[in-house]
Amino acid sequence: METINSRLAFVRELRLRKSQALLLYLISTPGRFHRNEMITQLLWDGPDETKAANSFRQAVRQIRLEANDVMSLALITRNATIGFEMPDNRPIEAALAAQIGSSVRDGDALQDVRAYLSILDALLGVSTPFDSWLAFARAQTLKKVQEVLDAMIAGGDNKAARWAAQSSFELEPHNEIAVRFIMRDLWQSGAATRAIATYNELYAYLDQFFDQEPEAETIDLLAAIKLDPEGQRSNMAGGPVKPRITLEVVEEKEPSNKSHDASLQAVLTSDLRMRLGRFREWEIQPNDTETPPFLSIKCKLHSIEDARYLSVDVHRSDPSTVVWSEMIESPNADWTRKVRMLVVNIANALSVVVSHRKHHDTNASVYDKWLESQTLIGTWQLQDEEEAIRLLQEVTDAAPDFGPAHAELAGVLNVRHILRPGTRHTEDAMLLALDHALEAVASDPMDTRAHRVLAWCYCHSGKFDMAEFHFEQSLLLNPQSAMTLASAALGFAFSGNTTRAQELIDEVADLPRTMEPFHLIYLAASNFLCGNPEIAAEQCAQGQGLMSTVGGWHAAALMHTGQPEAARARLNSYVAEIAGQWCGQGTPDGRAVIDWFASCFPLRSEAVRQDLHATLLSVYAQS
């Protein structure tokens, strides 16, 4: 019987790195079959597709030649797909975690985990797309294994807990649950000096790799050990564990009506939420949670003539009870400095100490440009898009390692032709967008936005298998994001995978309170392509005017629901709307608008595009 250890040993024995990478990917996801085209794009991401296909066949042949009978039979190729079938088809991280749980106190229980992580590290550099998967696989494996180890630490078996804590500390030296157990265990054993040394190791590691201090509970435990090294005056619990304060950070629904205020308010609120989420002294709750938070932080942008002010109010569960309030002048300028002081002031208001430590924040002026670009992108207006591109280019030039700017720039480049009716998505724009998206993923392989944007770049490049791969990565990284779900649903619909698209549409339906208005248009197009024209028509009606493509989907959906008169009226109004925004050559008559609309989308099936085009032409012919 093949074990995880024997499979990993065989991976190491293969002579070619690409063969190692191929087999590792397959045994990590047993029971799943992948298109050959996706595998070649994942591992051989060069421009020569014929050479990549030949290399793929060579790698498969090498694996078969060097494999034993069991491994060879487990490697299955059929219908232009490849997969690895074993009696236990759990993902490898789940199998490793289960193995840990069933091997309590076994000194070699972590051997397979170490071997797997070692191979993941050794294969870095095979290709840029594969590197992003390696980072994700490492993070998922550690997460699953640590969940099992944390449960063992919390269990009643001290010997098993001691082994689990030491194993957890070995895998991740910043795991404070394990560190606190080890410190208490050493303290109770009369080794207070070693307990303090363990804390110092943790502190140094957090300082070097995360620029953070230990959690308050860990600091309290250290203080208890120093005050009573012999443990004679203490219960050795390190003081009572204080429940963390729960916070929500929300924006008021109605900022002033000044241009861009709503978008800027959303951007500033999101940035404050992100920064507060870095601290372990409190817990940031999702805005739609059923359990009310202890405190609510509400942000509202005010405009008085040409000046802007951001009010930040801290409320208890009763909205009429204000704990603390502050007004920030010109939040769109020097925001990095102002928000840093804001976080400290909020902490002081809550009687929580936030130390002034060194920061790795992006340069303040660069960050201001980044925030301004986010505000402009949110308006979906042509002139704002041009300014956003200019700002993002300046940010990526000044801070080339700032991945979010690369991701947003790629995203804007991907929709330029939609914001410019009458134009097409050019080859140069596609290549530039792909380059920035790859930079974003390389900067942070765990950023769901980077994978989402890269997926769209691959859609536009016609590499739909790679697009689906990165959409799935983005969903795994943030499965509760309405933006990620709606975007991936549309991506899968464009790719022709309507089954997966429908699954995601259904998931988004369970998150109505977190949806943005423009998500409706993503869902409308997805529903149309999934064969739900009634729902698509309803969603288009709700989202009229949100994007330059709404009218086209709406008219087609009405036609497919047997409403030719309504479809004709909607198409006529859509043509008039787009004529006023036309950036292309020639007269924007109905046929020109329909030709442009049908060309906008990266559809895998030309038959689907032609059907969409023909539907709208049939409506236009009746005008």
Protein Blocks (a to p, Z undefined) as FASTA:
>chain_A
ZZfklmmmmmmmpmblklmmmmmmmmmmghiacdfklmmmmmmmcfblmlmmmmmmmmmm
mmmmmpcfklmmmpcceehiacdddfblcdfklmmmmmmmmmghiaklmmmmmmmmmmmm
mmgokbmklmmmmmmmmmmmmmmmmmmmmmmmmmmblklmmmmmmmmmmmmmmlmklmmm
mmmmmmmnopamlmmmmmmmmmmmmmmmnopacdfklmmmmmmmmmmmnommbghlnpaa
dddddddddddfbdcfbehklmmmmmmmmmmmmmmmmpckbccddfkbfbdcfbdcdddd
ddehjbccdddddddfblklcfbdcddehklgoklmmmmmmmmmmmmmnopacdddddfb
dcfklmmmmmmmmmmmmnopaklmmmmmmmmmmmmmmmmmlmklmmmmmmmmmmmmmmmg
hiacdfklmmmmmmmmmmmmmmmmmbmklmmmmmmmmmmnopaklmmmmmmmmmmmmmmb
mklmmmmmmmmmmnopamlmmmmmmmmmmmmmlpcfklmmmmmmmmmmnopaklmmmmmm
mmgokamklmmmmmmmmmmnopaklmmmmmmmmmmmmmmmocbecjddfklmmmmmmmmp
ccfblklmmmmmmmmmmmmmmZZ
